[in-house]
Amino acid sequence: MSSSTERRTDGRGRTTGSVLSGLAVALGCVLFLGGFVWAALIYRPYTVPTDSMTPTIAVGARVLAEKVDGSEIRRGDIVVFKDSAWGDLPMVKRVVGVGGDKIACCTKQGRLTINGTPVEEPYLQGSGPASPIGFKAKVPTGQLFLLGDHRSDSMDSRVHLTDGDHGSVPRSAVNARVDARAWPLGSVGVVQRPAAFSALPGGTSQPGPVRPITLAVVAGAVLILVGAAYGPLARRKARKGA
């Protein structure tokens, strides 16, 4: 026997279940497509061509980077930038210093220091010192000092220390800030802001809406699948009850 919910109709021969399933599919489409549109307006996909950011971002990985103004960048952010002194292609590195900072490496414990304060960097590749070579630099106003997470295999600000800006790049060179890893599937996830930088003046940046966008897309997909499955399940149940 059919349930009371299945027997009720909306006056045009449609059961309550079919109406609800249609609404679920419609809402699911809005959330699913809306999430992708939202993401397209805020994020840009990039492929990381080298292993200079491993283990945080593997070589060949696809990342989602939020389109932001360079003035919004804080220490600890991973940014996509392009500077003619570094080459013709966009590069991905981590910001460890901003204008006015004195960056040095390494302490006896092998740590990087910012204005004399040692910084814990759990995201680094390997267990060695924060840099295989020692260095010091003062970051000019309006500039950013950038390092890779794989310090022994990264062409970063250390290579450009003799440049006029002590290896730094202007904030205006930043195109976007990396918020999440999108590929490969096993590494998908939000890129966390390092806790060590939050205690420094200026703190860390806030991630963009990657979590609510992901939630909208996933919820939309679930609603579409559930709504679409109602019809076949209802017909199957009706045949069994016949």
C-alpha atoms as one frame of an Amber mdcrd trajectory, in Angstrom:
protein
   0.000   0.000   0.000   1.249   3.497  -0.814   2.065   5.833   2.021  -0.216
   8.780   2.795   2.502  11.110   1.552   2.558   9.415  -1.823  -1.265   9.472
  -2.123  -1.574  13.219  -1.582  -1.428  15.267  -4.770  -1.170  18.963  -5.566
  -4.400  18.986  -7.609  -2.645  18.348 -10.899  -1.915  14.664 -10.372   1.520
  15.111  -8.852   2.246  13.476  -5.519   3.766  15.406  -2.657   6.883  13.275
  -3.000   7.373  14.205  -6.643   6.876  17.896  -5.857   9.454  17.748  -3.079
  11.905  15.852  -5.269  11.508  18.486  -7.982  12.163  21.239  -5.454  15.228
  19.370  -4.179  16.650  19.090  -7.700  15.913  22.762  -8.420  17.527  23.942
  -5.182  20.438  21.580  -5.765  21.047  23.064  -9.212  21.018  26.585  -7.780
  23.546  25.670  -5.076  25.732  23.556  -7.353  25.922  25.994 -10.259  25.896
  29.023  -7.982  28.897  27.645  -6.101  30.889  27.305  -9.321  29.904  30.797
 -10.474  30.842  32.202  -7.068  34.201  30.445  -7.226  34.843  31.693 -10.775
  34.288  35.287  -9.655  36.689  35.071  -6.713  39.263  32.377  -7.483  41.745
  31.570 -10.202  43.189  28.089 -10.787  46.958  27.767 -11.023  49.312  24.857
 -11.596  52.494  24.829  -9.513  55.274  23.878 -11.962  58.092  23.077  -9.489
  58.553  21.350  -6.144  59.733  24.538  -4.394  56.571  24.576  -2.253  56.580
  20.928  -1.195  55.331  19.439   1.027  52.622  22.111   1.272  51.958  22.074
  -2.476  53.367  19.290  -4.651  54.812  19.807  -8.104  52.041  19.782 -10.710
  49.320  20.406  -8.119  46.378  22.661  -8.958  45.559  25.378  -6.460  42.754
  27.899  -6.055  44.054  31.409  -5.490  41.831  34.282  -4.401  42.165  37.440
  -6.449  43.324  40.046  -3.916  45.111  43.353  -3.821  48.740  43.209  -2.749
  47.981  45.450   0.235  45.939  42.601   1.765  48.874  40.192   1.935  50.221
  39.189   5.349  53.155  37.115   6.567  52.590  33.398   6.083  50.440  33.812
   2.964  51.255  31.762  -0.114  50.972  34.047  -3.111  50.993  33.916  -6.884
  53.091  36.759  -8.263  54.969  37.861 -11.338  58.080  40.001 -11.299  60.300
  40.625 -14.298  63.452  40.229 -12.204  62.344  36.671 -11.360  61.263  35.606
 -14.849  58.355  35.765 -17.266  56.026  33.231 -15.622  53.834  33.468 -12.501
  55.513  31.999  -9.419  54.181  30.615  -6.134  56.029  31.337  -2.875  55.348
  32.009   0.808  55.582  35.508   2.269  57.872  35.538   5.316  58.551  39.259
   5.528  56.814  42.560   4.832  58.043  46.136   4.581  60.333  47.090   7.474
  61.065  43.511   8.571  64.571  42.260   9.220  64.817  38.642   8.037  67.724
  36.435   9.059  68.670  32.775   9.100  69.587  30.787  10.925  69.669  30.607
  14.723  71.630  27.885  16.511  68.417  25.875  16.432  68.215  26.369  12.655
  65.233  28.728  12.703  64.367  31.748  10.607  64.005  34.997  12.552  61.781
  37.980  11.837  62.889  41.139  13.640  64.874  38.910  15.986  61.964  36.595
  16.793  62.509  32.910  15.889  59.658  31.477  13.835  58.430  27.878  13.935
  57.897  26.626  10.383  56.307  23.169  10.558  55.440  23.323   6.854  59.075
  23.062   5.713  60.385  20.126   3.710  62.707  17.973   5.815  63.942  18.392
   9.367  67.048  20.466   8.715  67.590  24.197   9.229  65.188  26.756   7.773
  67.754  27.459   5.048  70.842  25.537   3.939  72.614  28.893   3.523  72.659
  31.755   6.013  71.382  35.176   4.978  70.156  38.544   6.224  67.880  41.084
   4.573  65.840  44.157   5.409  62.575  44.385   3.492  61.924  47.830   1.955
  58.583  49.533   2.525  55.867  48.223   0.216  57.819  45.056  -0.554  57.489
  41.336   0.293  60.213  38.801   1.101  59.361  35.400  -0.389  60.652  31.900
   0.270  59.686  28.418  -0.877  58.784  25.726   1.649  61.372  23.388   0.110
  64.270  25.661   1.034  67.005  23.478  -0.458  65.289  23.502  -3.864  63.689
  26.924  -4.207  64.784  29.893  -6.301  63.404  32.643  -4.082  64.349  35.941
  -2.417  67.655  34.469  -1.246  68.830  34.255  -4.854  68.050  37.950  -5.396
  69.617  39.362  -2.229  72.057  41.486  -4.247  69.223  43.125  -6.191  68.297
  46.687  -5.342  65.354  45.584  -3.202  67.282  42.944  -1.199  65.487  40.061
  -2.880  61.988  41.356  -2.245  59.168  42.049  -4.706  56.605  44.858  -4.672
  53.164  44.134  -3.257  51.770  45.175  -6.635  53.420  42.104  -8.193  50.986
  39.824  -6.343  48.121  38.492  -8.454  46.405  36.204  -5.962  46.643  34.422
  -2.596  46.452  30.625  -2.457  43.511  29.407  -0.355  43.179  25.731  -1.255
  44.605  22.740  -3.079  42.198  21.468  -5.731  44.209  18.636  -7.325  45.302
  15.859  -6.999  42.323  14.477  -5.091  44.404  13.067  -2.258  45.710  16.534
  -1.362  42.497  18.558  -1.689  42.047  20.924   1.221  42.277  24.445   2.590
  45.781  25.879   2.992  46.142  26.784   6.670  47.625  30.070   7.885  50.782
  29.347   9.948  50.160  29.909  13.658  53.686  31.254  14.186  52.911  34.383
  12.166  49.671  35.239  13.972  51.540  36.619  17.013  53.567  39.058  14.902
  52.353  42.620  14.213  49.659  42.575  11.533  48.751  38.957  12.255  47.699
  36.637   9.475  45.133  37.053   6.704  41.674  35.529   6.701  40.926  32.871
   4.070  38.402  33.629   1.361  35.019  31.889   1.058  36.446  28.581  -0.137
  34.699  26.605   2.636  31.166  27.957   2.028  31.679  27.584  -1.727  32.688
  23.955  -1.258  29.724  23.386   1.069  27.327  24.876  -1.492  28.661  22.683
  -4.305  28.578  19.499  -2.204  25.112  20.231  -0.785  23.838  20.993  -4.275
  25.193  17.718  -5.628  23.568  15.762  -2.785  20.187  17.430  -3.302  20.299
  16.740  -7.043  21.121  13.071  -6.492  18.485  12.618  -3.778  15.818  14.431
  -5.779  16.620  12.568  -8.982  16.551   9.223  -7.176  12.992   9.708  -5.880
  11.227   8.898  -9.158  12.901   5.516  -9.840  12.566   4.509  -6.162   8.877
   5.465  -6.050   8.142   3.513  -9.239   9.999   0.495  -7.934   8.039   0.618
  -4.689   4.761   0.955  -6.607   5.533  -2.127  -8.695   6.303  -4.148  -5.593
   3.054  -3.021  -3.985   0.984  -3.830  -7.067
